[in-house]
Each structure stands twice: as structure tokens, then as C-alpha cells.
Amino acid sequence: MTKLPGRYWRLWTAAAISNAGDGVFVIALPLLAARITNEPSSIALVATFFTIPWLLFSVPVGALIDRADRRRVLVIADLCRGALVGGLALVAAFDDVQLWMLWALAFGLGLGEVFFDNGSQAILPSVVEEAQLERANGLLYSSEIAGSTFVGMPIGSTLFGIAVWLPFGIDAASFVVAAMLAASLRGSFRPTPRAATNGEGKVSLISEMRAGLNWLAHHHVLRNLTLGVALINLALAATQATFVLFAFEELHIAERWFGPLVAIIGAGSLVAGIVGGKVVSKVGRRFAMLVAGLAPVLTSLAIGLFPVAWWVIVMTTIQALTITIWSIVAVTMRQQLVPDHLFGRVNSAYRWISTGVMPIGAFIGGLTAQWFGLRAPYFAASALLLIAYAVVALRLSAAELTAADQVALAERNGVGPQ
């Protein structure tokens, strides 16, 4: 197995540090929201505002990333996110935090994530060889889960008990350190433009956005993959938006144990991140996607039927494991099938749809929990996940996946449409 290059590990370290800070923030934000209000719909709005920038800005951001140095995008995104979280830390230290502040902060951080996530996925094929992508993506996921779930979340819940402002201050510092590491990457990370120009020789941003959307719309495999992932994210957002209340009121978890609970659940994602690339290589992409698509259908149903703490931990751990394997496959496929000069635009169009549905899912999940109880979102999620599984099973055959690989290889070798 070819050794991953040094600059990949620098990117990996930046992601690990940033995600450790994210874990501190992610655990502290719902705890703070739950102190301010116990209305499921109000708490769910935090998740709604965090994800809605994907729906509003993902496509234009993708076009900008295809024009920019992707390393610089990562640096600026992390510095801006650090400033936002640092501002909340100051407010929490000297004044009372209002719920609308959490909504505003979630929106700003979500916008930063649109830039950072699109940029980091676009930069990875320039950092490692194509044959290393699944392993590199899997290790990045493991660093995200380990940093966020096993380091950040337990620390965040502890710091939150000491002082409300502490976890947010730690998160702000982590963003700054991650930005410095990203800035230290050596090499060129600006794609070579290959789009058509207008009569004045300038590329229209609107035309670039349209090119990304059209490319995705006409690619059979990625079009159906987008639909399947959108349904999965819609379902997961509906359950995750009110999970903090589900843990308190249905599982009877004390506030101080919420961080460790999420850390235990994250074990599935960590394991999948470490071994996911090898698993996919061994069993094949389609089989991995079928298993990863079916398991959440069953686990969501099981959680809704039996809301007992130990059972929910087992089911959500399995769900996290399979969803992470799905994510590794989906990200690697996009990196392999989409030409580099179009990646930012196509990836952002993909995320616009697949991640853009999450604020809708979070909002619907909050209303469903408020109207029908905290278990109801899990039954609705199970139905949506079953539809997603049907999309993968019926519309993404092994032959279609192989044909898409062959077309992408021919285009990289200069044969066929560019």
C-alpha cells in the first residue's frame, strides 16, 4: 500500500484539531439551547439555521471554489468561524445568551462550513493519488469522529458544567490553529480553468454555476446518488434535531452524561472511518452501499419502538457505522467521477441538494416531535430511509457504476468529452 504523503497528514491534523473544537461546540450548543427553552421546535431551529446555508449558497460557493486557491478557502473559512464562536464566548462570559443569538451563530457557522467542506473535498485529489482516495477519505472521517466525539464532546460537556463560555472559547482557538496548519500546505491548489468564455473573454459566474448543475443532472450515477443521499439526510436531520430532548425525556439521561452518550454512539463512526476504505475495497462499492442503506431503516425503526438507553446506544452506533461507510463511498465516487476543473461546482450542486434538505428535515422533525411526541421522527425517518434504499437498489447497478468509472478514466486520459 502506497504511503500517504506528508502534506496529507498536515491536512489530516488540521481537520482533527478543528473537529475536536467542533465537538466541544456541538455538545455545548444544544445544551445551552435546552437551558434557554424546552420547546422542540425552537431547539430544532438551531439545526435548521446551521444547515440552511447549504440550500442558499452551496451552488455559488462551488463556482467560487473553482476559481480560487482551495487552500486559501480553507484558511479564510476557519478564521471566520473562529471569530464567530469567539464572539459568542465573549457574550456568554459577560451577558445572558439569547436564543436568537444561537440561531444567528448557527447560520454563520453553517455558511463557513459550506466553504470549508466544499474546499476540503475539492483539495484532497490534489494531495493524494487516486488509488489512495478511499483510504484518505476514511482516515479523514476517523479524525473527524475521534476529534469531535471522543475528544471534543466529553471535554465540551465538562467545560459547559464549569462555565458556559469555556467550550466556545476552546472551539474558537481550535479554528485558528487549524487555519494555520492549512496555510502551511505547500503546492498549487488552484484548478486550471477549462470553461467556455463569453465574447469579452471573461467567464460568467452564472454560466459556471449552470455548468455544474447541468453536469450533475446529466450524470446518471451521481444524479441518483444525490437523490439517495438527500433522502438519507432528510431523515437523519429529522431525528438529530431533537435528539437532546429525546435523550433527556425518553432515555432519562442526565445533562452531565449527554456528552459521554454521544461519544459512545460515535464509536461506530470511528471504526468505520478507520476500516471503511478496506471494507469497501473488499466487498465492492455497490454491496457496501446496499448494506449501508438498509441498516438505518431498521435501526431508526428499532429506536422508535424501544426507547431504552442501552438499546438506543447499540442501534445508533450501528447506524453511525453504516452511514460513515456510505459517506466514504459517496465522497470517493464524486472525487473519481467529476473532472477537477468542475469539481467545486458539481460537488456544491450535489451538496446543495443532498445537504440542503437538512434544514427542511430539522424543521419538520421539530414539528413532528412537538405534535406527535419525541419518538415520532424515528418512524418517519425509517420510511424515508426505505425509499432511499430503493433508489440505490433499483437505479445504481454494478454495471452502471463500472461504466461511469470507465467514462471518467477516458476523460482523464484525454479521450471523450472534457
Rosetta blueprint (number, residue, H / E / L):
1 M L
2 T L
3 K L
4 L L
5 P L
6 G H
7 R H
8 Y H
9 W H
10 R H
11 L H
12 W H
13 T H
14 A H
15 A H
16 A H
17 I H
18 S H
19 N H
20 A H
21 G H
22 D H
23 G H
24 V H
25 F H
26 V H
27 I H
28 A H
29 L H
30 P H
31 L H
32 L H
33 A H
34 A H
35 R H
36 I H
37 T L
38 N L
39 E L
40 P H
41 S H
42 S H
43 I H
44 A H
45 L H
46 V H
47 A H
48 T H
49 F H
50 F H
51 T H
52 I H
53 P H
54 W H
55 L H
56 L H
57 F H
58 S H
59 V H
60 P H
61 V H
62 G H
63 A H
64 L H
65 I H
66 D L
67 R L
68 A L
69 D L
70 R H
71 R H
72 R H
73 V H
74 L H
75 V H
76 I H
77 A H
78 D H
79 L H
80 C H
81 R H
82 G H
83 A H
84 L H
85 V H
86 G H
87 G H
88 L H
89 A H
90 L H
91 V H
92 A H
93 A H
94 F H
95 D L
96 D L
97 V L
98 Q L
99 L H
100 W H
101 M H
102 L H
103 W H
104 A H
105 L H
106 A H
107 F H
108 G H
109 L H
110 G H
111 L H
112 G H
113 E H
114 V H
115 F H
116 F H
117 D H
118 N H
119 G H
120 S H
121 Q H
122 A H
123 I H
124 L H
125 P H
126 S H
127 V H
128 V L
129 E L
130 E H
131 A H
132 Q H
133 L H
134 E H
135 R H
136 A H
137 N H
138 G H
139 L H
140 L H
141 Y H
142 S H
143 S H
144 E H
145 I H
146 A H
147 G H
148 S H
149 T H
150 F H
151 V H
152 G H
153 M H
154 P H
155 I H
156 G H
157 S H
158 T H
159 L H
160 F H
161 G H
162 I H
163 A L
164 V L
165 W L
166 L H
167 P H
168 F H
169 G H
170 I H
171 D H
172 A H
173 A H
174 S H
175 F H
176 V H
177 V H
178 A H
179 A H
180 M H
181 L H
182 A H
183 A H
184 S L
185 L L
186 R L
187 G L
188 S L
189 F L
190 R L
191 P L
192 T L
193 P L
194 R L
195 A L
196 A L
197 T L
198 N L
199 G L
200 E L
201 G L
202 K L
203 V L
204 S L
205 L H
206 I H
207 S H
208 E H
209 M H
210 R H
211 A H
212 G H
213 L H
214 N H
215 W H
216 L H
217 A H
218 H L
219 H L
220 H H
221 V H
222 L H
223 R H
224 N H
225 L H
226 T H
227 L H
228 G H
229 V H
230 A H
231 L H
232 I H
233 N H
234 L H
235 A H
236 L H
237 A H
238 A H
239 T H
240 Q H
241 A L
242 T L
243 F H
244 V H
245 L H
246 F H
247 A H
248 F H
249 E H
250 E H
251 L L
252 H L
253 I L
254 A L
255 E H
256 R H
257 W H
258 F H
259 G H
260 P H
261 L H
262 V H
263 A H
264 I H
265 I H
266 G L
267 A H
268 G H
269 S H
270 L H
271 V H
272 A H
273 G H
274 I H
275 V H
276 G H
277 G H
278 K H
279 V H
280 V H
281 S H
282 K H
283 V H
284 G L
285 R H
286 R H
287 F H
288 A H
289 M H
290 L H
291 V H
292 A H
293 G H
294 L H
295 A H
296 P H
297 V H
298 L H
299 T H
300 S H
301 L H
302 A H
303 I H
304 G H
305 L H
306 F L
307 P L
308 V L
309 A H
310 W H
311 W H
312 V H
313 I H
314 V H
315 M H
316 T H
317 T H
318 I H
319 Q H
320 A H
321 L H
322 T H
323 I H
324 T H
325 I H
326 W H
327 S H
328 I H
329 V H
330 A H
331 V H
332 T H
333 M H
334 R H
335 Q H
336 Q H
337 L H
338 V L
339 P L
340 D H
341 H H
342 L H
343 F H
344 G H
345 R H
346 V H
347 N H
348 S H
349 A H
350 Y H
351 R H
352 W H
353 I H
354 S H
355 T L
356 G L
357 V L
358 M H
359 P H
360 I H
361 G H
362 A H
363 F H
364 I H
365 G H
366 G H
367 L H
368 T H
369 A H
370 Q H
371 W H
372 F H
373 G L
374 L L
375 R L
376 A H
377 P H
378 Y H
379 F H
380 A H
381 A H
382 S H
383 A H
384 L H
385 L H
386 L H
387 I H
388 A H
389 Y H
390 A H
391 V H
392 V H
393 A H
394 L H
395 R H
396 L L
397 S L
398 A H
399 A H
400 E H
401 L H
402 T H
403 A H
404 A H
405 D H
406 Q H
407 V H
408 A H
409 L H
410 A H
411 E H
412 R H
413 N L
414 G L
415 V L
416 G L
417 P L
418 Q L
